[in-house]
Amino acid sequence: MPFCLHSSEPWQSLGEPAEQILEAAAASGLLADFDRACLSASLAGAARLAPGAVLFLNVIASTLYDRVFAVDELPEMVAAAGLTPDRIV
């Protein structure tokens, strides 16, 4: 199961440097799964955003190069979170 840096509390993480976590995910062949899990967690947390606030997402470039993900899956994830594309940066 992929792991994610996000926590239910703002500004908390797993306590590991992001670089080490990304390297471990890549070495395990789970980088895409890791990135999608983090995006999913970020979008789930978007329910707590103030009306009209925007959500800044960090996405690994290789994830965006996946045409199916970028064109189909990501917009579906955004809509399922109750957000519109204009609220995503």
Helices and strands as residue ranges (DSSP letters): H 18-27, H 31-45, G 46-48, H 61-65, H 67-68, I 69-73, H 74-80, G 85-87
